[in-house]
Structure formats: structure tokens, C-alpha cells
Amino acid sequence: MLLKLPSEIILTATTDILAGSSIATSAATVATGLANVVFRLALPWVFQKLSYSTKVAIIVFSYIAGFIIIVTADSAIMRLVGFSVVELGRANAMVTFFGMTAFYSDVSIHAIVAGTGVGSVLGTLYYTGVSTWTCVSPRFTVAIATPSVLFFTILPYVILDKSQLNQETKTISVAGVKYKALDDQQNKQHTDELSLKRKLLLTWDIYLLMTYLFWQYFVDYISLKAIITTLAFPQASFYPRDLFTYYVLCYNIAKFLSRCYLLVLSIACSSVVRLVQIKKTWILATVGLVLMFYSVFASWYRFLPYVEVILILCCLMGACTGCIYAHSPLVVADTITVVREREFAQSMLTVGAAAGECAAGLLGLYVEPYLQHHCEFELGLGDNCLTRFPKVTGWTENVHC
């Protein structure tokens, strides 16, 4: 799941892509969120008929097309269009590979969840390192990453053991027991899909898990892309823009650690995995809500003197999001045992996260400008009210050199 790395590069570049414009940072979240929720809603219903190789080809095309649009566009609006195209690739990747876990053991869920965390950290670390610690411009940083898109999107599927996928088309799994299909039933199995009624019932079965994912991703994205973006510190030794990349880096590192510990336990001591599994995911969503309100008060009253507190806050947010993302698919796997039904349910589960991201973006269009206005005109903090370069040269040039 290093194939998530390209989208994380773009997400980390959000403020640079919007440099010099008055567009709210959450506009990028709206652009990605709308594409995400529409695509994730549609994919589980209609893409079961497509082969996995076709789905991977769509992922590759979406990523490369999005990168090209972002790098070549002179307008911030067009770069947001590129944002949406990249997000189509990420949505397809999440739905495709989570659905694929239905054909494998629970370890595959741990591996994919941990892999997305690795992709998040590497993508953010690459963009932060190259655009902040060297003299390469943000625009060229994205451009030179474009060839890697092809590698990181195709490699996971190429090295995947696909024999299990081929075998499962010839078997039916009910309550963990597999029955081999008779010869005259095999063609029927290849073409039969879940009925609309059954899909609706499966969606109802997991709607609470989807709701908790919605709330966690809502508070997560509005905090990271609309509230914390208004928190810069005059005494910090970084540009306000640099603070955003460090916020995202701390967030993704914590998200990675909270996503991968189940994989480590499943390899080192599989017997304790079920003991540490969090089935009441609403607890994580509640903690995320508390952290969001804390970040609002921090932005409004500016009572935090040091940036390190915000970095810790980002780590806590990332840990909550990583945990709920890691444990929700396991609850689905425990609840639904029929392979084709589980494939659909795992794919639909991701819609909750996408909808939360989209809703956060829409509200963030109002929240970030409001907090920025309060900071500039009532608190008088000037350039320390938005973690973004004020001129478009922040995108086309490296101001550190």
C-alpha cells in the first residue's frame, strides 16, 4: 500500500499549491472530498464486475494525470482540479485493496493499514525534506516525484500473490467454511453479484462503524486543514508555511505508528491481537472531538506560547485517526464472514471516512477565514495567522535559498 505515497505528497503540498491565492485551505479538502465520496460510493456497487488489473490501471492513470495537471497549471483553481484527479486514484486504491482483503486472512488487513501509514510518512517526509531542507522549489518537488507514481502504484499489485483471488472465484465461503462449486455452478458464480437488497442490508449492518469513521475524519480534517492552519508562532525558527509541513509530518508519523502496531503484534505474538483490538471505535471518535475543540480554543485565544504543543496535538490526532482506521475493518471482518459480502462491506466502510473529509472541507471554507480574520484584525498577529506563503512565488521558487 505504498501506492498511497503519491497522494500524500500532494496533500502535504496543499498550502504551497494555494500560495498567493485567497482560496481557503479547505477548498483543497472539498475538491478531494467530493471526488473521494462520489467515487467510493460508486465503486463498491459497480466495480465488482471489473478485474483487479483494470482497477489498478485506473489508479495509475488518475495519479499520473493529476500530477501533470498540478505541475503544469498556472492557476490555483486548475491545480485544485488536479487535486481531485489524484484523489480519484487514492479513492480507487483504498476501495480496491480493502475489498481485496476479503480473500485473505486478517493479517492482510493489518498489512494494508500499516502500508498506508508507511506511504503517508514517506510521502510527507519526501515533500518536507526536498522543499524545505534543500533549494528545490515546491513545484519541481512534485514534478520529480511523478515517475515514482508509476512504480509505487504497480509494484504492490505485481508482487501480490494473486492465487488466492483466483481460487476464491471457485469457492463459496459461509461462516468460515468453504464449499467448492460444482462445474455447472462455476460460470454462475463468476457472473453473480450481490443483490441490491443484500448490499443495502450490509450497508445498514456497518452504518455505525461508518458513522464513527465519519466523525473522526471530520474532526481530523477540519483541525488539520482549517484550524491549525491559522496557528503560526512569531518566536518559532521556521517560516509559517514550514510549520504546516511539520504539522502534517508529526500527524502522519503518529498515524503510521498507530496503524502498524497490530501488524507487528500479529507477526510477533498473534494470540494477543484480539485482546488489544478496539471494538468500541466511538471512544476514539470522542477523543478526536475533544482535540478538535482544544485546537479551536488555541487558535481563538492564542494561549499556547510554543509550537511544540501543537506538534504534540497533531501527534494525538494522528494516533486517533490511525487507530480507528486500523480497527474498524477488523470489526467488519468479525461481523461478516461471507467473502463476497465482506468484500463489499470493507469497500463501503471507507465511504464514512471520505464523507467526513468532505464535510470538514465544506465547513472549513467558513472556519479558516473566520479564524484568520480574528487573528489579523482583532489580535493583530499579521503574517502569523496563516501557514502559507503570501505570494505565488512560494510555489514556483524556493524562498529558503
N, C-alpha and C positions, 0 to 999 in steps of 0.2 A: 504493500500500500504506500510505497514511496511515490506513487503516482499523484498523491495529494501535494507533493512538494511544489509543483508549478503554481497551483492556486494560492499557496501560502506566500510565495514570492510576491504575487500581485496584491494580496491582502495587506502585506506589510508595507507595500509601496503606496497605499491609499492616499496618505496626505501629500506625498510628492506628486502623484498623478493629478491632484487637485490644486497644486501650488499656483498661486497668483490668481485664483478664482474665488468668488464669494459663495461657491456651492458648499453646502454643509457636508461634513464628512459622511453623515448618514445617507447622503444621496447614493454613495457607492454601495452601502448596505441595502438600500432599496433596489438598486439596479441588480445586485447579485441575488437579493432575497426573492424578488418576484420571479426571476428566471429559475431560481432554485425550487421554489414551492410548486410552480406550474409543472416543471419537468419531473419532480419527484412524485407529484400526484399522478401524472400521466404514465410514467414508466412502468410501475408495477401492474397496471391494468392492460397495457397494450404491448409491452416489450417482452413478455414471456415467450412470444412467438419467434423472436429474433435469436439467432445464435450468439453465444458469448463473444465470438471473434468479431461479429458485426458490431456489437456494443462497444468493444474496445476500440474499433476503428472510428466510431463516432466520438469517443473520448479524445483520441489523438487529434482528430480534425478540429474539434472545438477548442482544445488548448492552443494549438498552433495558430489558428485563425484569430483567436482572442489576443495572443501575444503580438501578432503582426499589427493588428488594429491599434493596440495601445502604444506600441513603439513608433508607428508612423503618423499617428493622428496629431494634429496641431491644436485641436480644440479639446477642452476638458470634457465636453459633452460626448464627443466621439470616443474619447478614452473610456468613459463610463459604458459606452456600448461594448467596447472590447472587454470590459469587466464582466458584463452579462454573458458574453460568449464563453469566456473562461469558466464562468460559474456553471454553464450548461455541462461542460466537461466534468467538473467536480461533482455535480448532482448525479450525472450518469455513472461516474465511478463509484460513488457511495451506494447507490441503489443496486448496481450490478454486482459488486463484490460482497455486499452484505447479503443479498439474495443468494449468492453462491455458497455462503456458509451453511445453508440448509442441507447441502450434500456432503458435508464433512462433520467432524466431531466438534465439540465445544472449543477445543484448542484453536480451531480456525478463527473463531470469534475473537479470542484473546490476541491472536497474531495480527488480525486486521486492525483491531482497535489500537494495539501498540504501534503498528506500522503507520497509521495515520498520525500518531504522536511524533514518530521519528520524522516523517515528512514535514510536519509543522515546524519542528525545531530546526531542521536543516534548511528549509526554505527561508525562515526568518533570519537565521544566523548568516546565511549567504548574503541576503539583501542588506542586512545591517552592517556586516563586515565590509563588503565591497563598496557600498555607497557612503559609509560613514568613516571607515578607517583607512580608505585609500582615496585616490584622486579621480576615481571613475564617477561619472555623472549617474544619477538615478535612472535616466532614460537608457543609457548604454548598459547599465547593470541588468536591466530587464532584457535588453536586446541579446546580450551574450548568453543569457540563460535559455533562449529559445531552442537551440539544438538539443539541450538536455531534456526538453519536453518529450521528444520522440523516444528517447532512451528510457526515461522513467515511467512512461505510460505503457510501453510494450513489454519491457523486461518482466514485470510481475506476472503477466499472463503467459509469457513464453516459458518461464521456469516452473509454472504451476503444474502439479500432477493432475492432468485432466481425465485420468482413467475413472475416477470416482464420478465425474459428471456423466460420462458415457454409460457407466453401469447403472446409475440411478434412473436413467430413462427406461430401463428394462425391469425395474423393480417398483413395488409399491410398499411404502412403509406406514404401518399403522401401530400406534402405541409402542414404537420401538422395535416391532417385529417386521421383518421384510419378507415379502412373498414374491417369488419370481413370476413374471407374467407369462401366460401361455402364448404360443406362437400367433394364434389368431387374435390375441389381445394387444400385441405389441404396437401395431400400427395405430390402434385406437388410443393407446397411451401417449404416443408421440404427438397426436393432434388434439387430444382432450385438454381443455383448460378448465380452471375453476369457474364455476358458475358465478354470475353476478351476485346472486343472493348469498352464496358462500363467502365471496370476497367482502361483502358488506358486513356479514356476521363476524368475520375475522377482524375487520377494522373496528367493530364495536368491542370485541374482546380486548383489544390493546389500546383503546382510546385513552385510558387513564395514564398509561405509560407515555403515550404521545403528548398528553396534556402536560405532564411533568417536564418532559423534554422541551416543550414549547416555552414554559415559564423560565426554565434555566437558560435557554438560549436567548430568550427575550431580555432578561436582566443582564446577561453576559454581554450581548452585543450593544445594548444601549449604554452600558457602563463604559465599554472599551472604545466605542465609535462615536459617542455623543457627549459623555460626561467627563471622562478622564482626559479627553482631547482638549478640554479647556483648562487643564491643570499644568502649568509650567511654573518654574521656580527661578526667581532672579538670581539666587545665590548658587544655583546649580552650574557646574562647569561644562554644560552642554548647550547647544542650540535648542530652542523649544521644539523644533522638528525632530531632533535626535531623541528627545525624551519619548516621543511616540514609538519609535522603533525599539527602544529599550523596554517600554511598557509591554509591547507585543512579544518581545523576546522572553521576558520573565513569565508572562502569561502562558506562552507555548511550552516553555521548559516544564512548568508545573503541570500543564495539561498532559505532556508526554509521560512524566513520572506517574501520574495518577492513572494513566491508561495502560501502562506496560507492567505494572506490578502483578496483575493477575496472570499474565503470560509467564513471568518469572516464577511465580508460585506453581503454576501448572506444570512447569518443567522440573523444578526443584523438589516440590512436595505437593503433588496433585490432590492429596487427601484433604488438604486444608482449604482448598479453593472455595468449596461450598460453604465453609464456616465463615469466611470473610466476605462472602457475597452480600451486597446491599440490595435487598429486595424492596425496601420501602424508599424508593427513589425520591419521594416527595420531601424527605428530610434534606436532601442535597439542594433541591429547588428552593426550599425555605431559607437555607443558609445563603444561597446566591441572592435572594431578595434582600436580605439584611445587608449584604455587602454593597448592593446597588444603592440603597438608601444612605449608607455611610459615604459613598462616593459623591452623592448629590450634596450632602451637607458639607463635605470637604471642599467642593467646588464653590458653593454659595458663600460660605463663611470664611474660607481660607485660613482655617485654624492649624493646618499642618505646615510646620516650618521646613521640613526636609523631604526631598523627593524619595528617599529610601522607604518611607511609609507607603507611598503609592506603589512602589515596586513590589512591596510585600502584599499589598492589596491585590495587585494583578496576579501574583502567585496563588493567592487563595481562590480567586475567581477561576483561574485555570484549573486548579485542583478539583473544584466542584464540578465544572463542566466535564473534565476528563473522567471523573468517577461516574457521573450519571450516563455518560456516553458508553462507558465500558460495561456497566451493569445492566442497563435496560435490555440489550439484546439477549443477555443470559436469562432474564426473566421470561422473555418471549420463547426462548428455546425450551425452558422448563414447562411452559404452558401449552405449547402447540407442538405435537410430535409428528404429524404427517408431513412428509418432506415438502411437497408442493405447497401446502398451506403455510408451512413455516417460511418457505422462500418468499411468498407474497407478504407475510406479516413482517418479516425482517426488512423488506424493502419499504413497506408503508410506514414503519416505525420512524424512518428518517424524515418523514414529512413534518412531524412535530417540531423537530429542530429547525427545518427550513422555514416553517411558518413563524416560529418565534423570532428568527433572524429578520424576516421581512417586516413583521410588526414593529420590531425595535427600530428598524430603519425609518419607517414612516413616522413614528413618534419622535425619533431623533432629529428629524428635519425641523422640528419646533424646539426641542430641548436644547440642542447645542447653540443655535443663535441666541436663544434667551439667556443662557448662562454666560455666553461670550459678551453679550451687551451689558449684563450686570457687572461683569468683571471689568470691562473697559470704561464704562461711564459712571458707575457707582463706586467701584473700588479703585479705579484709576491705575490699573496694572499694565495697560498698553499691550506690548508685544508678548507678554506672559499670559495672555488669555486664550491662545490657540496654538497647538503644537503643529504648526505648518509654516512653510516659507511664504512670506507675503508677496513674492514675485514669481513669475513663471520660470525665471532662470534657475530656481531651485529644482526644477525638473530636468532642464536641459544642460545644466552645468553643476559641477561640484563646488559648493561655496567654501568647503573646508581647505581648499588649496589656492 
